[in-house]
């Protein structure tokens, strides 16, 4: 005999259960969307920025008659806390807070420029060690880099590299300069150029090994994984000034950078 109490849920109950779960997911999605929309429409607060003017006074209160606390210089990193008309409240790297006036005052040749927002946070370290592998002239290559950041978006690096292609094997020693341009919160584009020495060991046994000066230039991207490490990839063009003419190579490298605070060592 059929036992209705032990039978599975009826089609109506199953449909009602699916509808309840669908509404619950819809509410979660709607809530998440509202949070994201509120975040995108809310004023930019506590955003890192860089000063553009050479000398910009920071006042104690949003009034030009209040006491000046200090003078900011071009390149100083600040945080934008809030806006109030022609005034913005800033915080320095030492957490000193003050107000910057965006209007023109007596004795100034023009209106001060507001600080430029940074789309990527400033790194917590001033350099790092990079290990990369990649493709070099239809062969393979491995490289190691030591880098040091000398400006907010400029770093210098020394690189030691080994490459093995169908034509020869190479050892490269070069120094490069890199300019980093923020693209997103953790993504940066890089322009690089440098010079060094390339040593070919194609026919070393036959006495044909040779060294030559070389230059390299290229573009790249790096994705920050944390405050002190990131992924890095780049495409480079290498020109070796051999006899009788120049020889060009193309390489693609990808790897991992471990950030190091050299100044604290």
C-alpha positions in Angstrom: 0.0 0.0 0.0 1.3 3.4 -0.9 2.5 5.5 2.1 2.0 9.2 1.5 4.0 10.1 4.6 7.1 8.4 3.2 6.7 9.6 -0.3 9.0 12.2 -1.8 8.0 15.8 -2.1 5.2 16.5 -4.5 6.0 18.5 -7.7 4.3 21.5 -6.2 6.6 21.4 -3.2 9.7 20.9 -5.4 8.7 23.9 -7.5 8.1 26.0 -4.4 11.5 25.0 -3.0 13.3 25.9 -6.2 11.5 29.2 -6.3 12.6 30.0 -2.7 16.2 29.1 -3.4 16.1 31.2 -6.6 14.7 34.2 -4.6 17.4 33.8 -2.0 20.1 33.8 -4.6 18.5 36.8 -6.2 18.5 38.7 -2.9 22.2 37.9 -2.3 23.1 39.1 -5.9 21.0 42.2 -5.4 22.7 43.0 -2.1 26.2 42.4 -3.6 25.3 44.6 -6.5 24.1 47.4 -4.3 27.3 47.3 -2.2 29.4 47.4 -5.4 27.3 50.3 -6.7 27.6 52.2 -3.5 31.4 51.7 -3.5 31.7 53.0 -7.0 29.5 56.0 -6.4 30.8 57.0 -3.0 33.3 59.8 -2.9 37.0 59.0 -3.3 38.3 59.0 0.2 41.6 57.8 1.6 42.9 57.4 -1.9 46.7 57.6 -2.5 47.8 60.6 -4.6 50.9 62.5 -5.7 51.4 66.2 -5.4 52.1 68.1 -8.7 52.9 71.6 -7.6 56.3 72.6 -6.2 55.1 74.3 -3.1 51.5 73.8 -1.7 50.6 75.0 1.8 48.6 72.6 4.0 46.3 74.5 6.4 45.1 73.5 9.8 41.5 74.3 8.9 39.6 74.9 5.6 40.4 78.6 5.7 43.3 80.6 4.2 43.4 82.6 7.5 44.2 79.5 9.5 47.6 78.4 10.5 49.7 76.7 7.8 51.0 73.4 9.0 53.5 72.6 6.4 54.4 72.9 2.7 54.0 70.0 0.3 56.4 69.6 -2.6 56.0 68.0 -6.0 56.3 64.2 -5.8 55.1 64.0 -2.2 52.6 61.1 -1.6 49.4 62.0 0.3 46.0 60.5 1.0 42.8 62.3 0.0 40.4 62.1 2.9 37.4 64.3 2.0 36.3 67.3 -0.2 34.6 70.4 1.0 33.9 72.9 -1.8 37.3 74.2 -2.9 39.0 72.5 0.0 40.3 68.9 0.2 41.6 67.3 3.3 44.9 65.4 3.0 47.0 63.2 5.2 50.7 63.0 4.7 52.9 59.8 5.0 53.4 60.7 8.7 49.6 60.9 9.2 49.5 64.6 9.6 46.2 65.9 8.4 45.5 69.3 6.9 43.5 71.2 4.3 44.6 72.2 0.8 42.9 75.2 -1.0 42.2 74.7 -4.7 41.3 78.3 -5.4 43.7 81.2 -6.2 45.0 83.3 -3.3 46.9 86.6 -3.2 50.6 86.3 -4.2 50.1 83.1 -6.1 50.5 83.2 -9.9 47.7 80.7 -10.5 45.5 78.1 -8.9 47.3 75.1 -7.4 47.0 71.8 -9.2 45.1 69.1 -7.2 47.1 66.0 -6.5 47.0 63.2 -9.0 45.2 60.0 -7.9 47.2 56.9 -8.0 45.4 53.9 -9.5 47.9 51.5 -7.9 49.2 51.6 -4.3 52.8 52.5 -3.6 54.9 49.4 -3.0 55.9 48.6 0.5 59.4 47.7 -0.7 62.0 49.6 -2.8 63.3 46.7 -4.9 63.4 43.0 -5.3 64.8 39.8 -6.8 63.2 38.4 -10.0 63.5 35.0 -11.5 62.3 34.5 -15.1 62.1 31.9 -17.8 61.1 32.3 -21.4 61.7 32.1 -25.1 64.8 33.5 -26.8 65.1 33.4 -30.6 63.2 30.1 -30.9 65.2 28.7 -28.0 64.9 29.1 -24.2 66.3 31.5 -21.6 66.5 31.9 -17.9 67.2 35.3 -16.2 67.7 36.8 -12.8 67.3 40.4 -11.9 68.1 42.7 -8.9 66.1 45.8 -8.9 66.0 49.1 -6.9 63.3 51.7 -7.1 64.8 55.2 -7.3 61.6 57.2 -7.9 57.9 56.5 -7.4 57.6 55.0 -10.9 61.2 54.4 -12.0 63.5 51.6 -11.0 66.9 50.4 -12.2 67.9 46.7 -12.3 70.9 44.5 -13.1 70.3 41.3 -15.0 72.3 38.1 -15.6 70.8 35.9 -18.3 71.5 32.6 -20.1 70.0 31.8 -23.5 70.2 28.8 -25.8 68.9 29.0 -29.3 69.4 26.8 -32.4 72.3 29.0 -33.6 74.3 29.5 -30.4 74.3 29.8 -26.6 74.6 33.2 -25.0 75.4 34.8 -21.6 74.1 38.3 -21.1 74.9 40.9 -18.5 73.0 44.1 -18.7 71.5 47.0 -16.7 68.1 48.4 -17.4 65.8 51.3 -16.5 62.1 50.6 -16.1 59.2 53.1 -16.0 56.0 51.7 -14.4 52.6 53.1 -15.3 49.6 52.1 -13.1 46.7 50.6 -15.0 44.5 49.2 -12.2 44.6 48.7 -8.5 47.2 45.9 -8.8 48.2 46.1 -12.5 51.1 48.0 -14.0 52.6 48.4 -17.4 56.3 48.8 -17.9 58.6 50.4 -20.4 62.2 49.3 -20.2 65.5 50.0 -21.9 69.1 49.1 -21.1 72.6 48.1 -22.3 75.2 45.5 -21.5 77.4 42.8 -22.9 76.4 39.6 -24.8 78.8 36.7 -25.0 78.3 34.0 -27.7 79.5 30.5 -27.2 78.4 29.1 -30.5 81.7 27.7 -31.5 83.8 28.1 -28.4 85.6 24.8 -29.0 86.7 26.1 -32.4 87.9 29.4 -31.0 85.0 31.4 -32.3 83.5 32.6 -29.0 83.0 36.3 -29.0 81.6 39.1 -26.9 79.8 42.3 -28.1 78.0 45.3 -26.8 74.2 45.1 -26.8 71.1 47.2 -26.1 67.6 46.0 -25.3 64.2 47.6 -25.1 60.7 46.4 -24.5 57.3 46.5 -22.8 55.8 44.4 -20.1 53.2 44.0 -17.4 53.3 43.1 -13.8 50.5 42.0 -11.5 50.9 42.6 -7.8 50.0 39.7 -5.6 50.7 41.4 -2.3 52.7 44.3 -0.8 56.0 42.6 -1.5 55.7 40.2 -4.4 54.3 40.2 -7.9 54.1 38.4 -11.2 56.0 39.9 -14.2 56.1 39.3 -17.9 57.8 41.2 -20.7 58.6 41.2 -24.4 62.1 42.6 -25.4 64.1 43.3 -28.5 67.9 42.8 -28.2 70.4 44.2 -30.6 74.0 42.9 -30.5 76.6 45.0 -32.2 78.6 42.2 -33.8 81.0 42.3 -36.7 80.3 43.0 -39.5 76.8 44.3 -38.6 74.1 44.2 -35.9 72.2 41.1 -34.9 68.7 41.3 -33.5 67.0 38.8 -31.1 63.5 38.8 -29.7 62.7 37.3 -26.3 59.6 36.8 -24.1 60.1 36.4 -20.3 57.8 35.6 -17.5 58.5 35.1 -13.8 58.1 36.0 -10.2 59.5 39.0 -8.2 60.1 38.8 -4.4 60.2 42.4 -3.0 63.0 43.4 -0.7 63.4 46.6 1.3 67.1 47.2 0.4 67.2 50.4 2.5 66.4 48.4 5.6 69.1 45.9 5.2 
